[in-house]
Structures are given as structure tokens and as C-alpha cells.
Amino acid sequence: MSSAVGTVLAAEQQLPEDIGKAGPLGLLLIVLLLIAVSLLVKSMAGHLKKLPRSFDPDDAVPEVPDTPAELVGPAPGTELLDSLRRQPLAIEPRRDDDRPGGPATQG
């Protein structure tokens, strides 16, 4: 029975009044967070106004050539063929100096 009395006495003790209540520091923190969020929203709205309406290349204005000659350009792939023709051959033919009995072995 004595343990039951001790439990009842402990339950009757009340907590101080300021526990569980927000103080002025909490109010200040909430006000500062609201100010920061409003500044961020204003900044983001300004940045969004600078963006184009769409990033699709279809919306871009096509370039119109000035002369009919610019309409007919080089055939597709001609640049690649020209660069390949300028490259050295991967397998070169045998030189006369490398043949057996050629000038390099007769000396």
C-alpha cells in the first residue's frame, strides 16, 4: 500500500507553467523563417521570368538562306569522305627497298 501512495503523490506533482509553451524565441524563429521563404519565392519568380517559354528546338526560328545556292549544300557525307581521302593509308604497299633481292639486300 505504501508504494501505491508514493505513486499517487508523484502523479499529483505538477510541471512548471512554462514547459510545453512556446516562448518569444520560438515566435522570432517562425517570423525569420517566413521572411526567408518570402525572399526566396520573390527571387525564384524573378529568375523564372528570365527563362524562355520552351526549350524545344522546334520553337526556335529556322534560318532562311539568302541565296538559292545556300539552299543546295554539299551532299551529306562529303565532308567525311574528303577527310578520309586525306588520311594516310592504313596498309601501304610494299616498297621496292623491302623486296628480296632489292637495293637494300644487294649492298
Stockholm file with secondary structure:
# STOCKHOLM 1.0

chainA/1-107         MSSAVGTVLAAEQQLPEDIGKAGPLGLLLIVLLLIAVSLLVKSMAGHLKKLPRSFDPDDAVPEVPDTPAELVGPAPGTELLDSLRRQPLAIEPRRDDDRPGGPATQG
#=GR chainA/1-107 SS CHHHHHHHHHHHCCCCTTTTSCCHHHHHHHHHHHHHHHHHHHHHHHHHHHSCSCCCGGGSCCCCCSSHHHHSCCCTTHHHHHHHHHSCCSSCCCCGGGSTTSHHHHC
#=GC SS_cons         CHHHHHHHHHHHCCCCTTTTSCCHHHHHHHHHHHHHHHHHHHHHHHHHHHSCSCCCGGGSCCCCCSSHHHHSCCCTTHHHHHHHHHSCCSSCCCCGGGSTTSHHHHC
//
